[in-house]
Amino acid sequence: MQLLQVFQRVPRFLRSFYFLAGSAFLVWMLVFDANDLVKQYDMYAKWRELQAEKEYYLNNIDLVKKDRAELLSSPELLEKFAREKYIMKRPGEDVFILVPQEQE
């Protein structure tokens, strides 16, 4: 009898089939579904990370285009870039590369 009395004390709208079915559906969608809240949050965090990467690469593309335009406009700059970046040399020249000594 105790259980029946407790059940009768619960408001009627909380005992209705539609409320119980809706609550079960809501819990299923928020917790057990393949696209639950945790998955949605992870996907949103990944989306924000990809947006940041997109901005980074778009900025880098602009820098590379600017450098490329500079290099193609002047043969002296092209030679300087090749010497510094790729350690190229003219025939008959010697190139010395100074590497900093590692500290122990």
C-alpha positions as CSV (number, residue, x, y, z in Angstrom):
1,M,0.0,0.0,0.0
2,Q,2.9,2.4,0.6
3,L,3.9,2.4,-3.0
4,L,0.3,3.1,-4.1
5,Q,0.1,6.1,-1.8
6,V,3.4,7.5,-3.0
7,F,2.3,7.0,-6.6
8,Q,-1.0,8.9,-5.9
9,R,0.9,11.8,-4.3
10,V,2.7,12.5,-7.6
11,P,0.8,15.1,-9.6
12,R,-1.4,13.7,-12.3
13,F,0.4,15.4,-15.3
14,L,3.7,13.7,-14.2
15,R,2.0,10.3,-14.4
16,S,0.5,10.8,-17.9
17,F,1.7,8.6,-20.7
18,Y,2.7,11.6,-22.9
19,F,4.8,13.2,-20.2
20,L,6.6,9.9,-19.5
21,A,7.1,9.1,-23.2
22,G,8.3,12.6,-23.9
23,S,10.7,12.5,-20.9
24,A,12.0,9.1,-22.1
25,F,12.5,10.4,-25.6
26,L,14.3,13.5,-24.3
27,V,16.6,11.4,-22.1
28,W,17.3,9.1,-25.0
29,M,18.2,11.9,-27.3
30,L,20.4,13.8,-24.8
31,V,22.3,10.8,-23.3
32,F,22.1,7.6,-25.3
33,D,21.8,8.7,-29.0
34,A,24.7,8.6,-31.4
35,N,24.6,12.4,-31.5
36,D,24.3,13.1,-27.8
37,L,25.4,16.2,-26.0
38,V,28.9,15.1,-25.4
39,K,29.4,14.3,-29.1
40,Q,27.8,17.6,-30.1
41,Y,30.3,19.5,-27.8
42,D,33.2,17.5,-29.2
43,M,32.2,18.3,-32.7
44,Y,31.8,22.0,-31.9
45,A,35.2,22.1,-30.3
46,K,36.7,20.4,-33.3
47,W,34.9,22.9,-35.6
48,R,36.4,25.9,-33.7
49,E,39.9,24.3,-33.9
50,L,39.5,23.9,-37.6
51,Q,38.3,27.5,-38.0
52,A,41.4,28.6,-36.2
53,E,43.6,26.5,-38.5
54,K,41.8,27.9,-41.5
55,E,42.6,31.4,-40.4
56,Y,46.2,30.5,-39.8
57,Y,46.6,28.9,-43.3
58,L,44.8,31.8,-45.0
59,N,47.3,34.2,-43.4
60,N,50.2,32.0,-44.4
61,I,48.9,31.9,-48.0
62,D,48.9,35.7,-48.1
63,L,52.5,35.8,-46.7
64,V,53.7,33.2,-49.3
65,K,52.0,35.1,-52.1
66,K,53.7,38.3,-51.1
67,D,57.1,36.6,-50.8
68,R,56.7,34.9,-54.1
69,A,55.8,38.2,-55.8
70,E,58.9,39.8,-54.2
71,L,61.2,37.0,-55.3
72,L,60.0,36.8,-58.9
73,S,60.4,40.6,-59.3
74,S,64.1,40.8,-58.5
75,P,66.9,38.3,-59.4
76,E,69.0,39.6,-56.5
77,L,66.3,38.7,-54.0
78,L,65.9,35.3,-55.6
79,E,69.6,34.6,-55.3
80,K,69.6,35.8,-51.6
81,F,66.7,33.6,-50.8
82,A,68.2,30.6,-52.5
83,R,71.5,31.1,-50.6
84,E,69.9,31.6,-47.2
85,K,67.1,29.1,-47.4
86,Y,68.5,26.3,-49.4
87,I,72.3,26.9,-48.9
88,M,73.0,27.2,-52.6
89,K,76.3,28.5,-53.9
90,R,77.9,29.6,-57.1
91,P,80.5,27.4,-58.8
92,G,83.9,27.9,-57.2
93,E,82.5,29.2,-53.9
94,D,82.8,27.6,-50.6
95,V,80.0,27.7,-48.1
96,F,80.6,27.5,-44.4
97,I,77.6,26.7,-42.1
98,L,78.0,27.8,-38.5
99,V,76.0,25.7,-36.1
100,P,75.6,26.9,-32.5
101,Q,77.3,24.6,-30.0
102,E,74.8,22.8,-27.7
103,Q,75.1,23.6,-24.0
104,E,75.3,20.7,-21.6
